[in-house]
Amino acid sequence: MSDSDLAIVAGLVFVWGMLSARLERFDMTAPIVFTAAGVLLTHGPLTSLGITPGPELVKVLAEATLALVLFSDASRIGLRQLRPDLGLCLRLLGIGLPLSIALGTLLAFILPGVGTVWLALLVGTALAPTDAALGSAVMVNPAVPAGIRRVLNIESGLNDGIATPVVLVAIAGASTAEHVGDTGPGKAVAELAIGLLVGAAVGGGGGRLLELGRNRGWVADGFAGAAVLGLALCCYATSVALDGNGFIAAFTGGLAFTAAGSPATGLVPYLEETGALLSLLVWLLFGVIAVVPALEALTWQTALYAVLSLTAVRILPVAVALAGTHLGRPAVLFIGWFGPRGLASVVFALLALEDLDGPAARATTAVIAFTVLLSVLAHGLTADPLAKRYGARLAAPQGQSAARATTAVPAEIPARRLIRRNPNDDRPGQ
């Protein structure tokens, strides 16, 4: 990236930081703004100012962002925080997520141009994880019961880590089938095992040491967050150095870090802010690299798949998973709709673009890219209106009263989002 490219990117980040609250009042989320900026800088009237990222930069940025997001999402959620909503979370992650992957894979397999089971599995799995950041208005709106917000937040925090190994095995299988790589599914599974061990050891050990240092006054408060950032990157890099999977190590490391007893609530925000900054750049690259090719390759079958992926492929598995919970139809539909496809899906698409080749691979990534683009627009524009209109009608999660679910604060599980908007700050003149 040239100096002028860096100046443009830095300027975009500054402008977004300065105007983010104002833009959010018009439902212009960070993914919408940065994706549009990427398109305009490379395929619109601002092409002369466009950035030209190299393949290595795309790969490094995508991998670093996913590693940080996986670690921070996992470390935000401990067993104590999961306990009140454990049943609902297990249903969504243990029943809803596998059903979404299976249904998405089945539909992708019959798409023209996909062709193989591995590529269909890649599409179905890459589009299964949800991203609460795209529906951030839901996560901060007090009209939505706190129990519903907690469930959506926890689901989005864990499903990308659960889907990651399946995505990586699918990429490895497709790569072997196309003879463009030497990492088959068997080797990919071995790398996942190494990643699990490294993440547990580095994340758990680092969390215990950090807790010990803080208790004895060895850790300056201003650098505790930086220590967690270093630990997250250490999980990833150590696993890669040992021929393991760095993403699984980062996710497992985050779980082990919290399990070791470290006060994640006070330390992880530094890591989340760093990940949020990198995610802005990923959305910019999404607009630069993926959006226009996806639109150029758009067919009615791809458009139909995208619509089904955001509706039936998500809502039906959620309905099956939540059957018998007495949440009520409005709550089930609300949870089913607010399953936006976001950062994880974008990173999976960027990694697939780097690792795969051929028309089928390009068709596959185009399906993912168009579905994410549709989700960015649909969920970004509907989050605030639907949260205000239907939030008060939602039933409380099973075992909670409606009053408690509406007034309780989702404590110690802050919503990962790209804004810090307070929905009550809609006063005139602001």
N, C-alpha and C positions, 0 to 999 in steps of 0.2 A: 504494500500500500504506500502510495507516494505521500509527500508532505501535504499537498493540496487535498488529497483524499482524507487524510487525518484531520485537517482543519474543518472540512465539511462535516465529518462525523461528529467531531467534538462540538461544533456549532449546533447541530441537530439535537444532541443530548442537552446542551444548555437551554435551547429554546423550549424543549419539552419540559425540562425541570421548571422553567419560569412560568409556563402557561398551562401546565398539566391540570391543575384544578379547574381552570376556566374551560378547557377543552372537554374535560370529563363531564361537565354539566350538560354538554351537547352529545353525550354518549360517544365521544371520540376517544377511544382507549389507546393506550400505547401501541399495542399490536397493529391497530388500524393505521395510526399515524406513521409509524416507522415502516410498515409494509408499503404504504402509499408513497412514502419518501423514496424508498428503494426503487419502486417502479418509475417514478418521475425522474429520478437521477440517471436512469439508464435507458429508458424507453419513451420518455416524454419530452416536453419542451426544455427540460434542464439537462438533456443528454450531454451537452458539452461540459457540464460540471460533474458528470457521473463518476462514481468510484469504480475501480477495476480490481476487485480482490482476487488474489491468486489462489489456486487450489489448496496450497498448504495453509494459508491463512484461514480459509473456510473450515478446513478439517480441524485445525488447532482450536479455533474459537468454538466450534460446535462441540468438540469433546470436552473442553474446559467448562463450558456452560452446563452441559448435561451432568458432569461430575459434581459440580457445586450444587446444582439443583437437587440431585439425588441425595447428597449428603445432608443438605439443609432440610429437605422435606422429611427424611427419615428421622433426623435428630429432633425435630419439633414435636414428635409424637412418641410418648412413653406409655407404658402399660397403665399407669394411673389415669392418664388422660383418656385412654381408650375405653376404660372400664364402663363408664355410663352408657356408651353407645356401641359396646363391643358386638352385640348381636347384629345390629344393623350393618356395621362395618364388615363383619365376617360374611354376611349375606351378599353385600355388594361386591366384595373382593373375591370371595370364594365361589360364588354362583354367578353373579351378574357379569363380572369381568371375563371369565372363561366363556360364557355364553356369547358375549359380545364378540370376542375373538373368533369363536367358531362360526357365528353367523356372518360376520364380516369377511372371513376367509372364504366361506362357501359362495357368497355373492361375488367376491373378487375373482374367484376361479373361472366364472363364466363371462367375465369381462373380455371384450376383444383386446388382444395385445398383451394380456398378462401371461397366459400360456402355461405356467408351471405351478405346481403346488407350493414351492418355496416362495415365489413372488406373491402368490395369493395370500400365503401366511404372513408375509411381510406387510402387505396392505392391511389385512385384518387386524394384525397386532399393533402396527404403528398408529392406527387410528382408534385404538381402544382406550388408551389413557386419557384422562380428563385433566383440565387445567383450570383451577379455580380463579386464576388471575384474569381470565377472559370474562368471567362473570363476577368481577370484584364488587360490583354494586350489590349483588345478592349477599356477599359475605359481610358487608358492613351495614346493611339495612336492618334496623331493629324491628321492622315489620315482619321479617322472616323469622320464625321461631329459631332460637339459638341452637336447639337440638338438630334442626335441619341444616343449619350452617355448619355445625361441627361435623356432621356426617359427610357433607359435600367436601369440606376441607380435608378431612382425614382421608377420604377416598382418593381425592386428587393428589394427596401427598404420598400415597403408597402405591397407587396402581401403575405409575410410570416405572417404579423400581421393579415391580413384579413382571411387567411386560418386557422390560429391557432384555433379559436373557433370551426370551423367545424371538424378539426382533433380531438379535445378534446371531442366533442359530439360523434363522431364516436367511439373513444376508449371507452367512457362510455357506449355506446349502445352495443358494442361487449363484454365488460366486464359483463354487465348485462345478455346478452344472454348466456354467458358461465358460469354464476354464480360464477365468481371469484372476484366480487367486489360489493359494495353497492351504487355505483354512477351511476344512470341511466341517460338517456338523459334529463329528467325534472330537476333533481338536477344540472346537468351540465349547463343548461341554466340559472338557478338561480345564479350559481357561476359566470357565465359570466357577469350577470347584476351587481353583487357586484363588480367585477373587474373593470367594466367601471366606476362606481361611485368613487371607491377608487383611480383609476389611475387619473381621472380628478381632484379630490380634492388634492391628494398628489403632483402629477406632476405640476399642475397649481399653487397651493399654494407655493410649493417649488421654482418654477421658478420665481414667483413674488418676493418672499423674497430674493432670490439670486440676482436678478436684483437690488432690493432696496439696499441690502448690498454693492454691487459693486459700485453703484452710490454714496454712502456715504463713500466709502473708508474703509469699515469694512472687506472686503474679501482680503486676501493676494493672489496675483496672483498664487503663487505656490500651493495653496490649493483649488483653484476654481474648477479645474477638479476633485479633490477628492470629493468635495461636490456633484457634479453631479453623480459620481459613487455611493455615499451614497444614493442619492435621488432615483436612479434607483432601487437599492436593497430595499429601503424603500417601494417603490410602490409595488414591488413583495411580500415582507414579510408581509406588512400590510394587503394586500388582502388575503393572505393565512391564516393569523391569524384570520381574520373575516369570514373564510369559503368561501372566494371568489376565483376567478381564478387569480393567480399571473401573468400569461403571458399576459392576456388581460389588467391587471392593468399596467404592464410595458409598453406595446405598447401605451395604452391610455395616460399614464403618459408622455411618450416622446412627443406625439402630444401636450398635454396640456402645457408641459414645454416650447416648442417653441412658442406656441400661447400666453403664458403669457408675452412674450417679451424678454426672456433671449437670449443673443447673443450666440446661440448654436455653431456657427462656431468656436469660440475660446475656448469653454469649452468641447465639445463632443469628440475631438480627444483623450483626456486622457481615456475616457470611451471606445472608439473604440480600443485603443491599449490594454487595459485590456481584452476586448472581443476577440481581435485577438489572444492573448496568450491562452485564454481558448479554442478558436476554434481549435488551433493546437492540444491540448490535446484530444478534441472530435474526430478529425480525426484519432489520434493515437488509441483511443478506438474503433473507427469504424473498423480499421484494425485488432485489437485484437479480437473483439467480433463478428462482423457481416460478414466480407468478406468471410472467409472460409466456414461457414455454408451456406451462400448464394450460393457459388460455388458448394458445395456438393449437395444442393437441386435443382440445376439448371436443368431445362427442356427446350425443344425447345419452349414451350408455354411461359415460363418466359422470355427467350431471345427475343422472338418476341415482347412480351409486352414492354420490355425495349426499344427496337429499336423504336417501335411505339410511346412510351411515349416521347422520345426525338425528334421525327420528327413530325408525323401526329398529335398527341395529342396536341402538342405545336403550330406547324406552321399553321394548319388549323384554329384554333380559332383566332390566331393573324391575319391571312389574312381576316377573317370575321370582326374582330374588326376594322381593319384599312382600310376596303373597303371605297372608296370614299374620301380618304385623299390625293390622288395624290402624295403619297410618291414614287411610282414606285416599280416594282417587285423586283429589287435587294435589296432595303431598307427593304421591307416587309419580304423577305426571310432571310435577315441578322438578323433582329430583332427576327424573329421566331426561327432561329437556335441558336442564343445566348440567350437561356433561360436555362442555366445549372442548374441542380439540385444539391444542395449543403448542407450547414450547417443545415438549417431548416429541410430538409428532413431527414438528419442523426439523428438529435435530436428527431424528431417525431418517427423514427424507434426505437431508444434506449428507449424512453418512452413507446412505445408499447410493447417492449420486457419485460419491468419491470412490466407492468400492466396487460398483457394478458398471457394466457397459452393455451396449446393445439396445435395439429398439424396445424389447420387452422391459428392460430395466427402466428406460426413460418413460415408457407408458405407465409403469408402476409408480414411479415418483411423481408423475403428473397427476395421477389419481389422488395421491396423498396430498399434494400441494393444493389442488383445487378444493378438496374437502376442507382442509384447514382454512383456506381463504374464505370459503363460504361460512365456516364456523366463526371466524374472526368478525365478519360482518353481522351475521345473524345473532350470535350470542352477545356480541358487544353492544348492539343496538337495542336488544330486548331485555337485557339484564335488569336495568333500573326500572323501566315501565312495568314489567311483569312482577318484579319484587314488590313494588308499591301496590300493585293492583290485587295480587293474589296472596301475598305474604301473610296477611292477617287471617286468611281462610284456612291456612294449613294446619293439619292436626299435629299434636305433639308426638314425638317418638314413643314407642311402646314403653310403658313403665313410668312415663312422666306426665304430669298434668299439663294442660294447655297453657296455663298461666306461667308455670315454671319454664316451659320450653320457649315462651315468647319473651320473658324478661331476663332469663339467665344469660350471662355473658360467657361466650366460649373461651373460658379462661385457659391460659397457658398453651393455646394452640392458635397463634396469630395467623391470620389468613395471608398466604403468600400472594402478593399482588404487586403491580407496577405503579400503583397510586397510593396516596395516603388520604383519600378523600373522605370527609365526614358528610354523610347525606343530609345532616341538619344544617350544614353551612350553605344553604341555598337562599340566603337572605338577600334582599335587593341591594344593589350597589356593590356586591362582591363578585 
